[in-house]
Amino acid sequence: MAKAGDKSGSRGKKGLKRKATVEEPQEAAAAEDGAPESGVQLPKAAAFPPGFSISEIKNKQRRHLMFTRWKQQQRKEKLAIKKKLKKEREALGDKAPPKPIPKTIDNQRVYDETVVDPNDEEVAYDEATDEFASYFNRQTSPKILITTSDRPHGRTVRLCEQLSTVIPNSHVYYRRGLALKKIIPQCISRDFTDLIVINEDRKTPNGLILSHLPNGPTAHFKMSSVRLRKEIKRRGKDPTEHIPEIILNNFTTRLGHSVGRMFASLFPHNPQFIGRQVATFHNQRDYIFFRFHRYIFKSEKKVGIQELGPRFTLKLRSLQKGTFDSKYGEYEWVHKPREMDTSRRKFHL
């Protein structure tokens, strides 16, 4: 019995020796492959044979460990390249080549024929004769009616009340079951220039209809990422009654120009700079981000800003000629995802 045990033990030792001899050249090869020219020592387990994928490792914990080590290796190599380039730029001084511009979806945008040229006579003629010409010629002053869908909940009502403090000369009225086709004639008879309707779903605002009176156009937006004033961290005090400034960014196409002019017509022409309040509509990749800030000059070069709220994001769904008419209305533009969203670098505003 003792002899049989000795034989089995000797076999086990031989097996361990064989495994050790097999693993030693693999570790040596991994150490040779994993030592880059920059002198950064990489973990041995991060070096893989050519054509090997981490996804082939079946053990989940082992796969996660190898992936983290591989990411660390990538970061170290990237940092070493950055340091090398920085030293080269410092050595060259003024003769250093300019830094390459990083590629983004915005600067790789597909060319659009409808981008507005400021010197285009056709665009100037259209702006002089469109529905907003009376506002930009200072013949009318904006007067806004803000309402909601039927039976609004508290969050939507509070958003309407806070919007009325952002937009001067705006009035909040409850819907009371009236159809928009009945509300619009009443607005026109009372000299309202715009109508804003905030829709909701599951107690959350999810849509905005903006109709310019009396002749349109009407825009329908999807609303998302709504934050009321109490939900914004480090917000400032409530806004004052001063007329705010307005900033419109990146509305470059003919369609974007129309939408930008529609937002501009909500605010009076003469902002009161003493209030130091700014309403911003920033278009990026066809998403319109609304923010409301107060700024303060800390010095001649430094300016501090404080968000006042509310904030939300809009995405244009349709632009309709005339006032709201869901049945017989003529649409200038309708968003069709399957036809229009074929490329990530194609934008419409």
C-alpha positions in Angstrom: 0.0 0.0 0.0 2.8 2.4 0.9 4.6 1.7 -2.4 1.4 2.5 -4.4 1.0 5.8 -2.6 4.6 6.7 -3.3 4.1 6.0 -7.0 1.0 8.2 -7.1 2.8 10.9 -5.2 5.7 10.8 -7.6 3.4 11.0 -10.6 1.7 14.1 -9.1 5.1 15.8 -8.6 6.1 15.0 -12.2 2.8 16.5 -13.4 3.4 19.7 -11.4 6.9 19.9 -12.9 5.6 19.5 -16.4 3.0 22.3 -15.8 5.7 24.5 -14.4 7.9 24.0 -17.4 5.0 24.8 -19.7 4.0 28.0 -17.9 7.6 29.4 -17.6 8.2 30.1 -21.4 4.6 31.6 -21.7 5.4 34.0 -18.8 8.8 34.9 -20.3 7.2 35.6 -23.7 4.5 37.7 -22.1 7.1 39.7 -20.2 9.0 40.3 -23.5 5.8 41.3 -25.4 4.5 43.4 -22.6 7.6 45.7 -22.3 7.0 48.7 -24.5 9.6 51.1 -25.8 8.6 53.8 -23.4 9.9 51.7 -20.5 6.4 51.3 -18.8 6.2 47.8 -17.3 2.8 46.2 -18.1 1.2 43.4 -16.2 2.1 40.0 -17.5 -1.4 38.8 -17.8 -2.3 41.7 -20.2 -0.2 40.3 -23.1 -2.2 37.9 -25.3 -1.2 35.9 -28.3 -2.1 37.4 -31.7 -5.7 36.9 -32.7 -6.8 36.2 -29.1 -9.9 38.0 -27.8 -10.8 38.6 -24.1 -14.4 37.6 -24.9 -13.2 34.0 -25.4 -12.4 33.7 -21.7 -15.4 31.8 -20.3 -14.8 32.6 -16.6 -16.6 35.9 -15.8 -14.3 37.0 -13.0 -11.2 36.2 -15.0 -12.5 37.9 -18.0 -13.3 41.1 -16.0 -9.8 41.0 -14.5 -8.1 40.7 -17.8 -10.2 43.5 -19.3 -9.3 45.9 -16.5 -5.7 45.1 -17.0 -5.9 45.6 -20.7 -7.6 49.0 -20.1 -4.8 50.0 -17.7 -2.3 49.1 -20.4 -4.1 51.3 -23.0 -4.2 54.2 -20.6 -0.5 54.0 -19.8 0.5 53.8 -23.5 -1.7 56.8 -24.2 -0.3 58.8 -21.4 3.3 58.0 -22.5 2.5 59.2 -26.0 1.0 62.4 -24.6 4.1 63.1 -22.5 6.4 62.4 -25.5 4.5 64.9 -27.7 4.4 67.5 -24.9 8.2 67.3 -24.6 8.6 67.6 -28.4 6.4 70.7 -28.5 8.3 72.3 -25.6 11.6 71.6 -27.4 10.4 73.1 -30.7 8.8 76.2 -29.0 7.2 78.5 -31.6 8.1 76.2 -34.4 5.9 73.4 -33.0 3.0 72.4 -35.4 -0.5 73.4 -34.5 -2.5 71.0 -32.4 -4.8 68.7 -34.5 -8.6 69.5 -34.2 -10.4 66.5 -32.7 -13.1 64.9 -34.8 -16.6 65.2 -33.4 -20.0 64.6 -34.7 -20.7 68.3 -34.9 -17.6 69.3 -37.0 -18.1 66.3 -39.2 -21.6 67.4 -40.0 -23.0 66.5 -43.5 -23.2 69.5 -45.7 -26.8 71.0 -45.9 -27.9 73.1 -48.8 -30.3 75.0 -46.7 -27.7 76.6 -44.4 -28.5 80.4 -44.2 -26.0 82.8 -45.8 -26.3 86.3 -44.1 -25.8 88.0 -47.5 -28.5 86.0 -49.3 -31.1 88.3 -50.8 -33.7 85.6 -50.9 -33.4 85.0 -47.2 -33.5 88.7 -46.4 -36.7 89.0 -48.5 -38.3 86.1 -46.7 -37.5 87.6 -43.3 -39.0 90.9 -44.3 -42.3 89.3 -45.4 -42.8 86.4 -43.0 -45.2 86.1 -40.0 -42.6 87.6 -37.6 -41.8 90.7 -39.6 -44.1 92.9 -37.6 -42.3 91.9 -34.4 -38.8 92.5 -35.8 -40.0 95.8 -37.2 -41.1 96.7 -33.7 -44.7 97.1 -34.7 -46.0 94.7 -32.1 -45.0 93.8 -28.6 -45.2 90.1 -27.4 -48.1 89.0 -25.2 -48.0 85.3 -24.4 -50.7 82.9 -23.2 -49.4 79.7 -21.4 -51.8 76.8 -20.8 -51.6 73.0 -20.3 -53.4 69.9 -21.4 -56.6 68.8 -19.8 -56.5 68.0 -16.0 -52.8 68.9 -15.5 -50.9 67.6 -12.5 -48.8 69.6 -10.1 -45.4 69.3 -11.9 -46.8 70.6 -15.1 -48.6 73.5 -13.4 -45.4 74.5 -11.6 -43.5 74.5 -14.9 -46.1 76.8 -16.4 -45.8 79.2 -13.4 -42.1 79.2 -13.6 -42.1 79.8 -17.3 -44.3 82.8 -16.8 -41.6 84.4 -14.6 -39.0 83.8 -17.4 -41.1 85.2 -20.3 -42.2 88.8 -19.7 -45.8 89.7 -20.3 -47.0 86.1 -20.1 -50.2 84.9 -18.5 -51.1 81.4 -17.3 -54.7 80.1 -17.8 -56.1 76.7 -17.0 -57.5 74.7 -19.9 -60.8 73.7 -18.4 -61.6 71.2 -21.2 -61.6 73.7 -24.1 -60.3 72.6 -27.5 -57.4 74.6 -29.0 -59.5 75.6 -32.0 -61.7 77.5 -29.5 -58.9 78.9 -27.5 -57.0 80.4 -30.5 -59.8 82.8 -31.6 -60.2 84.0 -28.0 -56.4 84.6 -27.8 -56.5 86.6 -31.1 -59.5 88.7 -29.8 -57.5 89.6 -26.7 -54.3 90.6 -28.6 -52.2 87.6 -27.6 -49.2 87.2 -30.0 -48.2 83.6 -29.0 -49.8 80.5 -27.5 -47.8 77.9 -25.5 -49.4 74.6 -24.6 -47.5 72.1 -22.3 -48.7 68.5 -22.6 -48.0 65.8 -20.1 -47.9 62.0 -19.9 -47.9 60.1 -16.6 -47.7 63.3 -14.6 -44.6 64.4 -16.4 -44.3 67.2 -19.1 -43.5 65.6 -22.4 -44.5 68.0 -25.2 -44.7 71.7 -26.1 -46.8 73.4 -28.7 -45.8 76.9 -29.7 -48.2 78.8 -32.0 -47.6 82.3 -33.3 -50.8 84.4 -33.6 -52.7 85.3 -35.7 -51.3 83.7 -38.8 -48.9 81.0 -37.5 -46.7 79.1 -37.8 -47.2 76.3 -35.2 -44.3 74.1 -33.9 -44.7 70.9 -32.0 -41.8 69.9 -29.8 -41.0 66.8 -27.7 -40.0 67.9 -24.2 -37.6 65.9 -22.0 -35.1 66.3 -19.1 -37.4 68.8 -17.2 -35.9 70.2 -14.0 -37.8 72.7 -11.9 -36.1 75.2 -9.7 -36.1 73.2 -6.5 -34.5 70.3 -8.4 -31.5 72.3 -9.5 -28.5 72.2 -7.3 -26.7 75.4 -6.3 -29.4 77.5 -8.0 -29.7 81.3 -7.5 -32.5 83.3 -6.0 -35.8 83.6 -7.8 -35.6 85.7 -11.0 -36.6 89.4 -10.8 -39.1 91.1 -13.1 -36.5 92.6 -15.3 -36.7 91.8 -19.1 -34.0 89.2 -19.8 -31.5 89.0 -22.6 -31.9 86.1 -25.1 -29.2 84.0 -26.8 -29.9 81.8 -29.8 -27.1 79.4 -30.7 -26.5 77.2 -33.8 -29.8 77.8 -35.7 -28.1 77.7 -39.1 -30.5 76.2 -41.6 -33.6 77.8 -43.1 -35.7 75.6 -40.8 -33.5 76.4 -37.8 -33.8 80.1 -38.7 -37.6 79.9 -38.6 -37.5 78.2 -35.2 -35.0 80.7 -33.8 -37.1 83.6 -34.9 -40.2 82.0 -33.3 -38.3 81.8 -29.9 -37.0 85.3 -30.3 -40.5 86.7 -30.8 -41.5 85.6 -27.3 -39.3 88.2 -25.6 -39.4 92.0 -25.9 -36.8 93.9 -27.9 -35.3 96.0 -25.1 -33.7 93.8 -22.4 -33.0 95.4 -19.0 -29.3 94.8 -18.5 -29.5 95.9 -14.9 -31.3 92.6 -14.1 -28.3 90.5 -15.5 -30.6 87.7 -16.6 -30.1 85.6 -19.8 -32.4 83.1 -21.5 -30.5 80.7 -23.7 -31.8 78.4 -26.5 -28.8 76.3 -27.6 -29.2 74.0 -30.5 -26.9 71.0 -30.6 -27.5 68.0 -32.9 -31.2 69.1 -33.3 -31.7 69.1 -29.6 -32.6 72.6 -28.2 -31.4 73.1 -24.6 -33.1 75.8 -22.6 -31.3 77.4 -19.7 -32.0 80.6 -17.6 -29.0 82.2 -15.9 -28.0 85.3 -13.9 -24.5 86.5 -14.4 -22.2 88.7 -12.4 -18.9 90.4 -13.2 -16.3 89.3 -10.7 -13.5 91.3 -12.4 -12.6 92.7 -15.8 -11.8 89.2 -17.0 -13.9 86.8 -14.9 -17.7 86.4 -15.0 -19.7 84.1 -12.8 -23.1 82.6 -13.7 -25.9 81.2 -11.6 -28.6 79.0 -13.0 -32.1 80.1 -12.0 -34.3 77.5 -13.7 -36.3 75.9 -15.0 -34.4 73.8 -17.6 -35.6 71.4 -20.3 -34.7 70.0 -23.7 -36.8 70.3 -26.8 -36.7 68.3 -30.1 -38.7 69.5 -33.1 -41.4 67.1 -34.3 -43.3 69.2 -36.9 -43.7 72.7 -38.2 -47.1 73.6 -39.4 -48.3 76.6 -41.5 -51.0 78.7 -39.9 -52.5 78.1 -36.4 -53.0 74.7 -34.8 -55.1 72.4 -37.0 -54.4 68.7 -36.5 -56.9 67.6 -39.2 -56.6 69.9 -42.2 -53.3 71.7 -41.4 -50.5 72.1 -44.0 -47.1 71.0 -42.7 -43.9 72.7 -43.7 -41.7 70.0 -42.1 -42.4 66.7 -40.3 -39.8 64.6 -38.6 -39.7 61.1 -40.1 -37.2 59.0 -38.1 -36.8 56.1 -40.6 -36.1 58.4 -43.5 -34.3 61.3 -41.8 -32.2 59.6 -39.1 -30.2 57.4 -41.5 -26.9 59.2 -40.6 -25.7 60.4 -37.2 -24.0 63.4 -38.9 -27.1 64.7 -40.6 -28.9 67.6 -38.8 -31.9 69.7 -39.8 -31.7 72.8 -37.6 
